[in-house]
Amino acid sequence: MSKFRITYRGTVYPWQCDHMGHMNVMWYTGKFDEASWQFLASLGFNRARLRKENACMAALEQHIIYKRELRAGDIVTIRSAVTEVKDKISRVLHEMRNDETGDVVATASILAIYFDATAREARSMPSDLKMRAEAALNCWETECTASEEGLEFSIDAANGLDIESSLDRTE
């Protein structure tokens, strides 16, 4: 198993399923969002700190890959890792698994920006928060895949997310 940190545990409820009996895509996004805030808070980007410094975090880009279907009653866990840190932005990779089967059911790569809540302009992350994010980045292997099952995209610390391989899927 990768060195990702657990950031979400939950279940799929019947009201989260669409007319085909699968968890609707809007709920994947919601669960990844909850995992993002848990992960960011663990790095120090919590509500109290952001409010005190009049700062915000916002997603600039989100790329989700749906691998397997989830149905009502399925139990899921999301693990997360920092894959990129720059002065004003960071990228987090989430991996959602079905706890019963162990299958990766979806992944999300989210690019986020740190900005001033009043001016609505990007600003540099405070040095202590940036150092925590970089420490989280540096604790992962230089090159790793998101799962042992050969997920469609991989992370290379030097080059970032390799999305092209995900576009070559033949499933």
Summary of the structure (lengths in Angstrom):
residues: 171
radius of gyration: 16.4
end to end distance: 23.4
largest distance: 48.5
contacts: 513
relative contact order: 0.20
helix: 25%
strand: 38%
